[in-house]
Amino acid sequence: MSKTINTVEQAFEKMNIAPNTKPVITGIPEQYVPILEKVFESLVISDAVRDGWEPDYDDRSQDKYESWFWVNNPSGFRFDDSDYADTNTGSVLGPLHSQQTTAKSKQFAELTAPIFKELYNPKK
């Protein structure tokens, strides 16, 4: 897994995607487009950091980590922790997004947390 990705721009560069690339999204209310654009960016970041590693959800012995954010806090939107569990079906953006942003280790979940924080922050 790559430790050199610290920004969305670096992830796009590593994946050979032009930095301002946006998915073409049609047929849905305009209010949902920015959210889906952020999902696209988070998928690019995950792919760039994971270097081809894919979580195997049939392999219970393979640990899988995700970043968790605390949003109901007086200090604002912040990274809370990264963790794994034997069974976890919860996801803010759905199972596909959860699978695509899963990290191989706590270290890499924490590495991507600052980048994802910018994408998930509801105030941005």
Contact map, one row per residue, 1 for C-alpha under 8 A:
1110000000000000000000000000000000000000000000001110100000000000000000000000000000000000000000000000000000010000000000000000
1111100000000000000000000000000000000000000000011110000000000000000000000000000000000000000000000000000000000000000000000000
1111110000000000000000000000000000000000000000001000000000000000000000000000000000000000000000000000000000010010000000000000
0111110000000000000000000000000000000000000000001000000000000000000000000000000000000000000000000000000000000000000000000000
0111111101100000000000000000000000000000000010011000000000000000000000000000000000000000000000000000000000000001000000000000
0011111101100000000000000000000000000000000000000000000000000000000000000000000000000000000000000000000000000011011000000000
0000111111100000000000000000000000000000000000000000000000000000000000000000000000000000000000000000000000000000001000000000
0000111111110000000000000000000000000000100010000000000000000000000000000000000000000000000000000000000000000000001000000000
0000001111111000001000000000000000000000000000000000000000000000000000000000000000000000000000000000000000000000000000000000
0000111111111100000000000000000000000000000000000000000000000000000000000000000000000000000000000000000000000000000000000000
0000111111111110000000000000000000000000000110011000000000000000000000000000000000000000000000000000000000000000000000000000
0000000111111111111000000000000000000000000110010000000000000000000000000000000000000000000000000000000000000000000000000000
0000000011111111111000000000000000000000000000000000000000000000000000000000000000000000000000000000000000000000000000000000
0000000001111111100000000000000000000000000000010000000000000000000000000000000000000000000000000000000000000000000000000000
0000000000111111100000000000000000000000000100110000000000000000000000000000000000000000000000000000000000000000000000000000
0000000000011111110000000000000000000000000000000000000000000000000000000000000000000000000000000000000000000000000000000000
0000000000011111111010000000000000000000000000000000000000000000000000000000000000000000000000000000000000000000000000000000
0000000000011001111110000000000000000000000000000000000000000000000000000000000000000000000000000000000000000000000000000000
0000000010011000111110000000000000000000000000000000000000000000000000000000000000000000000000000000000000000000000000000000
0000000000000000011111000000000000000000000000000000000000000000000000000000000000000000000000000000000000000000000000000000
0000000000000000111111100000000000000000000000000000000000000000000000000000000000000000000000000000000000000000000000000000
0000000000000000000111110000000000001001000000000000000000000000000000000000000000000000000000000000000000000000000000000000
0000000000000000000011111000000000001001000000000000000000000000000000000000000000000000000000000000000000000000000000000000
0000000000000000000001111100000000000000000000000000000000000000000000000000000000000000000000000000000000000000000000000000
0000000000000000000000111111000010000000000000000000000000000000000000000000000000000000000000000000000000000000000000000000
0000000000000000000000011111000000000000000000000000000000000000000000000000000000000000000000000000000000000000000000000000
0000000000000000000000001111100000000000000000000000000000000000000000000000000000000000000000000000000000000000000000000000
0000000000000000000000001111110110000000000000000000000000000000000000000000000000000000000000000000000000000000000000000000
0000000000000000000000000011111110000000000000000000000000000000000000000000000000000000000000000000000000000000000000000000
0000000000000000000000000001111111000000000000000000000000000000000000000000000000000000000000000000000000000000000000000000
0000000000000000000000000000111111100000000000000000000000000000000000000000000000000000000000000000000000000000000000000000
0000000000000000000000000001111111110000000000000000000000000000000000000000000000000000000000000000000000000000000000000000
0000000000000000000000001001111111111000000000000000000000000000000000000000000000000000000000000000000000000000000000000000
0000000000000000000000000000011111111100000000000000000000000000000000000000000000000000000000000000000000000000000000000000
0000000000000000000000000000001111111110000000000000000000000000000000000000000000000000000000000000000000000000000000000000
0000000000000000000000000000000111111111000000000000000000000000000000000000000000000000000000000000000000000000000000000000
0000000000000000000001100000000011111111100000000000000000000000000000000000000000000000000000000000000000000000000000000000
0000000000000000000000000000000001111111110000000000000000000000000000000000000000000000000000000000000000000000000000110000
0000000000000000000000000000000000111111111000000000000000000000000000000000000000000000000000001000000000000000000000000000
0000000000000000000001100000000000011111111100000000000000000000000000000000000000000000000000000000000000000000000000000000
0000000100000000000000000000000000001111111110000000000000000000000000000000000000000000000000000000000000000000000000100000
0000000000000000000000000000000000000111111111000000000000000000000000000000000000000000000000000000100000000000000100100000
0000000000000000000000000000000000000011111111100000000000000000000000000000000000000000000000001001100000000000000000000000
0000000000110010000000000000000000000001111111110000000000000000000000000000000000000000000000000000000000000000000000000000
0000100100110000000000000000000000000000111111111000000000000000000000000000000000000000000000000000000000000001000000000000
0000000000000000000000000000000000000000011111111100000000000000000000000000000000000000000000000001111000000001000000000000
0000000000000010000000000000000000000000001111111111000000000000000000000000000000000000000000000001100000000000000000000000
0100100000110110000000000000000000000000000111111110000000000000000000000000000000000000000000000000000000000000000000000000
1111100000100000000000000000000000000000000011111110000000000000000000000000000000000000000000000000000000010001000000000000
1100000000000000000000000000000000000000000001111111110000000000000000000000000000000000000000000000001100000000000000000000
1100000000000000000000000000000000000000000000111111100000000000000000000000000000000000000000000000000000000000000000000000
0000000000000000000000000000000000000000000000100111110000000000000000000000000000000000000000000000000000000000000000000000
1000000000000000000000000000000000000000000000000111111000000000000000000000000000000000000000000000000100000000000000000000
0000000000000000000000000000000000000000000000000101111100000000000000000000000000000000000000000000000000000000000000000000
0000000000000000000000000000000000000000000000000000111110000101000000000000000000000000000000000010011100000000000000000000
0000000000000000000000000000000000000000000000000000011111100100000000000000000000000000000000000000000000000000000000000000
0000000000000000000000000000000000000000000000000000001111110000000000000000000000000000000000000000000000000000000000000000
0000000000000000000000000000000000000000000000000000000111110000000000000000000000000000000000000000000000000000000000000000
0000000000000000000000000000000000000000000000000000000111111100000000000000000000000000000000000000000000000000000000000000
0000000000000000000000000000000000000000000000000000000011111110000000000000000000000100000000000000000000000000000000000000
0000000000000000000000000000000000000000000000000000000000111110000000000000000000000000000000000000000000000000000000000000
0000000000000000000000000000000000000000000000000000001100111111000000000000000000000000000000000000000000000000000000000000
0000000000000000000000000000000000000000000000000000000000011111100000000000000000011100000000000000000110000000000000000000
0000000000000000000000000000000000000000000000000000001000000111110000000000000000011000000000000000011110000000000000000000
0000000000000000000000000000000000000000000000000000000000000011111000000000000001110000000000000000011111001000000000000000
0000000000000000000000000000000000000000000000000000000000000001111100000000000001110000000000000100111001001000000000000000
0000000000000000000000000000000000000000000000000000000000000000111110000000001111100000000000000000000000001101100000000000
0000000000000000000000000000000000000000000000000000000000000000011111000000001111100000000000000000000000000000000000000000
0000000000000000000000000000000000000000000000000000000000000000001111100000111110000000000000000000000000000000000010000000
0000000000000000000000000000000000000000000000000000000000000000000111111000111100000000000000000000000000000000000000000000
0000000000000000000000000000000000000000000000000000000000000000000011111001110000000000000000000000000000000000000000000000
0000000000000000000000000000000000000000000000000000000000000000000001111101100000000000000000000000000000000000000000000000
0000000000000000000000000000000000000000000000000000000000000000000001111111100000000000000000000000000000000000000000000000
0000000000000000000000000000000000000000000000000000000000000000000000011111000000000000000000000000000000000000000000000000
0000000000000000000000000000000000000000000000000000000000000000000000001111110000000000000000000000000000000000000000000000
0000000000000000000000000000000000000000000000000000000000000000000000111111110000000000000000000000000000000000000000000000
0000000000000000000000000000000000000000000000000000000000000000000011111011111000000000000000000000000000000000000010001000
0000000000000000000000000000000000000000000000000000000000000000000011100011111100000000000000000000000000000000000010000000
0000000000000000000000000000000000000000000000000000000000000000001111000000111110000000000000000000000000000000110010000000
0000000000000000000000000000000000000000000000000000000000000000001111000000011111000000000000000000000000000000000000000000
0000000000000000000000000000000000000000000000000000000000000000001110000000001111100000000000000000000000000100000000000000
0000000000000000000000000000000000000000000000000000000000000000111100000000000111110000000000000000000001001100000000000000
0000000000000000000000000000000000000000000000000000000000000000111100000000000011111000000000000000000001000000000000000000
0000000000000000000000000000000000000000000000000000000000000011110000000000000001111100000000000000000000000000000000000000
0000000000000000000000000000000000000000000000000000000000000011000000000000000000111111000000000000000000000000000000000000
0000000000000000000000000000000000000000000000000000000000010010000000000000000000011111000000000000000000000000000000000000
0000000000000000000000000000000000000000000000000000000000000000000000000000000000001111100000000000000000000000000000000000
0000000000000000000000000000000000000000000000000000000000000000000000000000000000001111110000000000000000000000000000000000
0000000000000000000000000000000000000000000000000000000000000000000000000000000000000011111000100000000000000000000000000000
0000000000000000000000000000000000000000000000000000000000000000000000000000000000000001111101100000000000000000000000000000
0000000000000000000000000000000000000000000000000000000000000000000000000000000000000000111111101100000000000000000000000000
0000000000000000000000000000000000000000000000000000000000000000000000000000000000000000011111000100000000000000000000000000
0000000000000000000000000000000000000000000000000000000000000000000000000000000000000000001111111100000000000000000000000000
0000000000000000000000000000000000000000000000000000000000000000000000000000000000000000011111111100000000000000000000000000
0000000000000000000000000000000000000000000000000000000000000000000000000000000000000000111011111110000000000000000000000000
0000000000000000000000000000000000000000000000000000000000000000000000000000000000000000000011111111000000000000000000000000
0000000000000000000000000000000000000010001000000000000000000000000000000000000000000000001011111111100000000000000000000000
0000000000000000000000000000000000000000000000000000000000000000010000000000000000000000001111111111110000000000000000000000
0000000000000000000000000000000000000000000000000000001000000000000000000000000000000000000000111111110000000000000000000000
0000000000000000000000000000000000000000001001100000000000000000000000000000000000000000000000011111110000000000000000000000
0000000000000000000000000000000000000000011001100000000000000000010000000000000000000000000000001111111000000000000000000000
0000000000000000000000000000000000000000000001000000001000000001110000000000000000000000000000000111111100001000000000000000
0000000000000000000000000000000000000000000001000100001000000001110000000000000000000000000000000000111111011000000000000000
0000000000000000000000000000000000000000000000000100101000000011100000000000000000000000000000000000011111011000000000000000
0000000000000000000000000000000000000000000000000000000000000011100000000000000000000000000000000000001111111000000000000000
0000000000000000000000000000000000000000000000000000000000000000110000000000000001100000000000000000001111111100000000000000
0000000000000000000000000000000000000000000000000000000000000000000000000000000000000000000000000000000011111110000000000000
1010000000000000000000000000000000000000000000001000000000000000000000000000000000000000000000000000001111111111000000000000
0000000000000000000000000000000000000000000000000000000000000000111000000000000001000000000000000000011111111111100000000000
0000000000000000000000000000000000000000000000000000000000000000001000000000000011000000000000000000000001111111110000000000
0010010000000000000000000000000000000000000000000000000000000000000000000000000000000000000000000000000000111111110000000000
0000110000000000000000000000000000000000000011001000000000000000001000000000000000000000000000000000000000011111111100000000
0000000000000000000000000000000000000000000000000000000000000000001000000000001000000000000000000000000000001111111110000000
0000010000000000000000000000000000000000000000000000000000000000000000000000001000000000000000000000000000000111111111000000
0000011100000000000000000000000000000000000000000000000000000000000000000000000000000000000000000000000000000001111111100000
0000000000000000000000000000000000000000010000000000000000000000000000000000000000000000000000000000000000000001111111110000
0000000000000000000000000000000000000000000000000000000000000000000010000000111000000000000000000000000000000000111111111000
0000000000000000000000000000000000000000000000000000000000000000000000000000000000000000000000000000000000000000011111111001
0000000000000000000000000000000000000100110000000000000000000000000000000000000000000000000000000000000000000000001111111001
0000000000000000000000000000000000000100000000000000000000000000000000000000000000000000000000000000000000000000000111111100
0000000000000000000000000000000000000000000000000000000000000000000000000000100000000000000000000000000000000000000011111111
0000000000000000000000000000000000000000000000000000000000000000000000000000000000000000000000000000000000000000000000011111
0000000000000000000000000000000000000000000000000000000000000000000000000000000000000000000000000000000000000000000000001111
0000000000000000000000000000000000000000000000000000000000000000000000000000000000000000000000000000000000000000000001101111
